[in-house]
Amino acid sequence: MVEKNVPADVHVEHVQKRQFKYYNIVVIGAMCFASMGMGYSASIIGTTLAQPSFLHYFHLDTRPNALSLISTMNGLFQAGAFCGSIGINIVADRFGRKMSIIVPSLLVLISGACLAGSVNVGMFIAFRFFSGMGSWWLLGSVPVWMSEVAPPKNRGVLVDCHSAALLFGYCSASWIGAGFYFYHPVANNQWRAPLGFQCFPVFVVLCFMPWIPESPRWLLQNDHAEEAERVLRKLHDSDEAALELQQIRNQIAVDNTLENSWMSLVTKPSYRKRTFITIGLSVGIQMTGVLVINNYGPTIYASLGLSNSEQLLYQGGFNTLGFGCGILALFVVDRFSRPMLIAGGTAIVLATLVAEAALVASYPPIPGQSQDGLKGALAMIYLYIVFAELLLDGTQYIYFSEIWPNHLRAKGMTIAMATIALVNIMWLQVAPTAFARIGWKFYLCFFIPGYIFAVCAWIFFPDTRHLALEEIAAIFGDADEIYHAQDVTKLSVEASEKSDHREEV
């Protein structure tokens, strides 16, 4: 694990008392509805695919290409996710962090209504693309905003609210889907209502938007100093707000002299290191199989010999347990270093997958087979979600938003979300066929890459816990890019020269 190394002349001692005001908690809680909307939108397909009425309506129970269509439903969702990831940077940097949440919320709202009203499989697949676009855009934009309104001491737990709300969305999708499975209207269209419910959380956050503040860092970056000061004083303790205002303002003066192009993320060594860490974390977490297990939960339970109703109930239990552990993670995330949570969490969840594969291989679900093997396999799936949510899920979003400086944070989150989407296109596209053809052997694809990632994360990932966002550059070797008190004159000259150059251009 890379040690923290923040020079004394750039470190700022923040207040030791409580740094946030309760208003900070309220606005983060309101924004959690966007996170919940993302979780619900991404997860509802799991229970939808277990609805006989859905399969019958689109003839997925009789079509010879049914597996391909199901794969396309998930594959296009992730293709939309990739496109949505690009929007994070374009909109968040130009129009504000809030606007980068409003636009995808509208996408989820409209696509959710159209998915619920789909009249043919082509329409359903098309709007899965837009649903993925909006959902993944939210997945990256919300933690960027949260990290920039949270104080340093409590940033981990406050940004982890994003993950907890995602899990509540997963949990809600499971139980609403299960509830409608047992509802039998004459029209046999009970699959529509759960899809339509994804409109509710994003509608709520859109209603809250007039009262949710813009990121003070974005405001200062765009010369809205007075509004930034008002926002900080509403969010944080007055002494802390004054200290942060000065630190952010000074750091932005430095940032305005730095390169912020996409090419610089490759050509500059410290930015390149952040890029490699971001891509490595994005790929590594997906190598634990988290989205495959969540999206194809009913498929996995079916392979273990469970009935349709049992599949939905077990999926509901799985996501409810995940939500509970996501809440517990709020009390864990700031107690241990980020690399310890990432590397240790990856190793532990992969161990549960190893046990799962071994049990299914030893006790295949055939008539007369011992129920002990089935119970053990189900226990491993549940243990998987316990450790994944306690240690990994929320930590990744916190880390993505922490390691990038203010002027590159949206670009960094774009790289993270786009990478996750691309990896998931691969996994989710092949998963139905893999489970059908090779069964438990599909888990073997996760083990070696996942453990390699865990070792690399432990060795190479720096710890960012409890540092101000403006100080984290120092542990990447960019101490010269952090504001120093003696640099005031130099910064003013550089900023003036840069402004004059822009006017000439």
Residue pairs with C-beta under 8 A, 6 or more apart in sequence:
1 337
1 339
1 340
1 458
1 459
1 461
1 462
1 463
2 339
2 460
2 461
2 462
2 463
2 475
3 462
3 463
4 462
4 463
4 467
4 475
5 474
5 475
6 467
6 471
6 474
6 475
6 479
7 474
7 479
9 484
9 485
10 471
10 474
10 479
10 482
10 483
10 484
11 471
12 243
12 247
12 468
12 470
12 471
14 151
14 152
14 153
14 240
14 243
14 244
14 468
15 237
15 239
15 240
15 243
17 237
18 237
19 151
19 152
19 153
19 154
19 236
19 237
19 240
20 150
20 151
20 154
20 158
20 235
20 236
20 237
21 234
21 235
21 236
21 237
23 234
23 235
24 149
24 150
24 151
24 158
24 235
24 236
25 158
27 149
27 211
27 212
27 213
27 235
28 146
28 149
28 150
28 158
28 161
29 161
30 205
30 208
30 211
30 212
31 101
31 142
31 145
31 146
31 205
31 208
31 212
32 161
32 162
32 164
32 165
33 165
33 201
33 202
33 204
33 205
33 208
34 101
34 105
34 138
34 142
34 201
34 202
34 205
35 138
35 139
35 142
35 161
35 162
35 163
35 165
35 166
35 169
36 165
36 166
36 168
36 169
36 172
36 201
37 105
37 108
37 135
37 138
37 169
37 198
37 200
37 201
37 202
37 205
38 108
38 135
38 136
38 138
38 139
38 142
38 166
38 169
39 165
39 166
39 167
39 168
39 169
39 170
39 172
39 173
40 169
40 170
40 172
40 173
40 197
40 198
40 201
41 108
41 112
41 131
41 134
41 135
41 169
41 198
42 77
42 132
42 135
42 169
42 170
42 295
43 169
43 170
43 173
43 174
43 294
43 295
43 319
44 173
44 176
44 177
44 194
44 195
44 197
44 198
45 73
45 74
45 77
45 128
45 295
46 173
46 174
46 177
46 294
46 295
46 296
46 297
46 298
46 315
47 173
47 174
47 176
47 177
47 178
47 181
47 194
47 298
47 312
47 315
48 54
48 177
48 191
48 194
48 195
49 55
49 70
49 298
49 299
50 177
50 181
50 298
50 308
50 311
50 312
50 315
51 177
51 180
51 181
51 190
51 191
52 61
52 308
53 188
53 189
53 190
53 191
54 60
54 191
55 61
55 66
56 188
57 188
57 189
57 191
58 69
58 120
58 121
58 124
59 66
59 121
60 66
60 69
60 70
60 121
63 69
67 432
67 433
67 436
69 121
69 125
70 432
71 428
71 429
71 430
71 431
71 432
71 433
72 125
73 124
73 125
73 128
74 128
74 295
74 428
74 429
74 431
75 425
75 428
75 429
76 125
76 126
76 128
76 129
76 132
77 128
77 129
77 131
77 132
77 135
77 428
78 132
78 421
78 422
78 424
78 425
78 428
79 129
79 132
79 421
79 425
80 128
80 129
80 130
80 131
80 132
80 133
80 134
80 135
80 136
81 132
81 133
81 135
81 136
81 139
81 417
81 420
81 421
81 424
82 136
82 418
82 421
82 422
82 425
83 133
84 104
84 107
84 132
84 133
84 134
84 135
84 136
84 137
84 417
84 421
85 136
85 137
85 140
85 414
85 416
85 417
85 418
85 421
86 414
86 418
87 100
87 103
87 104
87 133
87 137
88 100
88 137
88 140
88 141
88 144
88 410
88 413
88 414
88 417
89 410
89 411
89 413
89 414
91 99
91 100
91 103
92 99
92 100
92 141
92 144
92 218
92 410
92 413
93 410
93 411
96 214
96 215
96 218
96 222
97 141
97 144
97 145
97 148
97 214
97 215
97 218
98 145
98 209
98 212
98 214
98 215
100 137
100 141
100 144
100 145
100 410
101 138
101 141
101 142
101 145
101 205
101 209
102 206
102 209
103 137
104 133
104 134
104 135
104 136
104 137
104 138
104 141
105 134
105 138
105 202
105 205
105 206
106 134
106 202
106 206
107 130
107 131
107 133
107 134
107 137
108 131
108 134
108 135
108 138
108 198
108 199
108 202
109 134
109 199
109 202
109 203
109 206
110 130
111 127
111 128
111 130
111 131
111 133
111 134
112 131
112 195
112 196
112 197
112 198
112 199
112 202
113 196
113 199
114 123
114 127
114 130
115 124
115 127
115 128
115 131
115 195
115 196
115 198
116 192
116 193
116 195
116 196
117 192
117 196
118 124
118 127
131 198
132 421
134 202
136 417
136 420
136 421
137 417
138 202
139 166
139 397
139 417
140 400
140 413
140 414
140 416
140 417
141 413
142 162
143 159
143 162
143 397
143 398
143 400
143 401
143 413
144 215
144 401
144 409
144 410
144 413
145 215
146 158
146 159
146 161
146 162
146 401
147 155
147 159
147 398
147 401
147 402
147 409
147 469
148 215
148 216
148 217
148 218
148 406
148 409
148 469
149 213
149 215
149 216
149 231
149 235
150 158
150 159
151 235
151 236
151 237
151 240
151 244
152 466
152 467
152 468
152 469
153 466
154 334
155 398
155 402
155 469
156 333
156 334
156 398
156 465
156 466
157 330
157 331
157 333
157 334
159 394
159 397
159 398
159 401
160 326
160 329
160 330
160 333
160 394
160 395
160 397
160 398
161 330
162 394
162 397
163 326
163 329
163 389
163 393
163 394
163 397
164 323
164 326
164 327
164 329
164 330
164 394
166 326
166 393
167 319
167 322
167 323
167 325
167 326
167 389
167 393
168 323
168 326
169 201
170 294
170 319
170 322
170 323
171 316
171 319
171 320
171 322
171 323
172 197
173 194
173 198
173 319
174 312
174 315
174 316
174 318
174 319
174 320
175 316
175 320
176 193
176 194
176 197
177 194
177 312
177 315
178 312
178 313
178 315
178 316
180 190
180 191
180 193
180 194
181 190
181 308
181 309
181 312
182 309
183 190
184 190
213 231
213 234
213 235
214 224
214 227
214 231
216 228
216 229
216 231
216 232
216 235
216 244
216 245
216 248
217 228
217 248
217 252
217 406
217 469
219 225
219 227
219 228
219 231
220 228
220 248
220 249
220 252
221 252
221 255
221 406
221 407
225 249
228 245
228 248
229 241
229 245
232 241
232 244
232 245
233 241
235 241
236 244
244 468
247 468
247 470
247 483
248 406
248 470
250 483
250 491
251 406
251 470
251 482
251 483
252 406
252 407
253 483
253 491
253 492
253 495
254 481
254 482
254 483
254 487
254 491
255 405
255 406
255 407
255 481
256 407
256 495
256 498
257 491
257 494
257 495
257 498
258 405
258 407
258 481
259 268
260 407
260 408
260 411
262 411
264 271
265 271
265 272
265 274
265 275
265 408
265 411
265 415
266 272
266 275
269 477
270 473
270 476
270 477
270 478
271 408
273 476
273 477
274 403
274 404
274 408
274 412
274 476
275 412
275 415
277 403
277 460
277 461
278 400
278 403
278 404
278 412
278 415
278 416
278 419
279 415
279 416
279 419
280 453
280 456
280 457
281 342
281 396
281 399
281 400
281 416
281 457
281 461
282 396
282 415
282 416
282 417
282 419
282 420
282 423
283 419
283 423
283 449
283 453
284 342
284 346
284 449
284 450
284 453
284 454
284 456
284 457
285 346
285 392
285 396
285 420
286 420
286 423
286 424
286 427
287 423
287 446
287 449
287 450
287 453
288 346
288 349
288 350
288 353
288 388
288 392
288 446
288 450
289 353
289 427
289 443
289 446
290 349
290 388
290 392
290 393
291 424
291 427
291 428
292 427
292 428
292 431
293 300
293 381
293 384
293 385
294 318
294 319
295 428
295 431
296 428
296 431
296 432
296 435
297 311
297 314
297 315
297 318
298 308
298 311
298 312
298 315
299 431
299 432
299 435
300 381
300 435
301 310
301 311
301 314
301 315
301 378
302 308
302 311
303 360
303 365
303 435
303 439
304 360
304 365
304 374
304 377
304 378
305 365
305 369
305 374
306 314
314 378
317 382
318 381
318 382
318 385
319 385
321 382
321 385
321 386
322 385
322 386
322 388
322 389
323 389
325 385
325 386
325 388
325 389
325 390
326 389
326 393
326 394
328 390
329 389
329 390
329 391
329 393
329 394
329 395
330 394
332 341
332 390
332 391
333 341
333 394
333 395
333 398
334 465
334 466
337 463
337 465
338 395
338 398
338 399
338 402
338 461
338 463
338 464
338 465
339 457
339 458
339 461
339 462
339 463
340 458
341 391
341 392
341 395
342 391
342 392
342 395
342 396
342 399
342 454
342 457
342 461
343 454
343 455
343 457
343 458
343 461
344 391
344 454
345 387
345 388
345 390
345 391
345 392
345 395
346 392
346 450
346 451
346 453
346 454
346 457
347 451
347 454
348 387
348 391
349 384
349 387
349 388
349 391
349 392
350 446
350 447
350 450
350 451
350 454
352 380
352 381
352 383
352 384
352 387
353 380
353 384
353 443
353 446
353 447
354 443
354 447
355 376
355 380
356 377
356 380
356 381
356 384
356 440
356 443
357 440
357 441
357 443
357 444
359 373
359 376
359 377
359 380
360 373
360 377
360 439
360 440
361 440
361 441
362 373
363 369
363 370
363 372
363 373
363 374
363 376
363 377
364 439
365 374
399 461
399 464
400 412
400 413
400 416
401 409
401 412
401 413
402 464
402 467
402 469
402 472
403 412
403 462
403 464
403 472
403 476
404 411
404 412
404 413
405 469
405 470
405 472
405 473
405 478
405 481
406 469
406 470
431 442
434 442
434 445
435 442
462 475
462 476
463 475
464 472
464 475
467 475
470 482
470 483
471 482
473 479
473 481
473 482
474 482
483 491
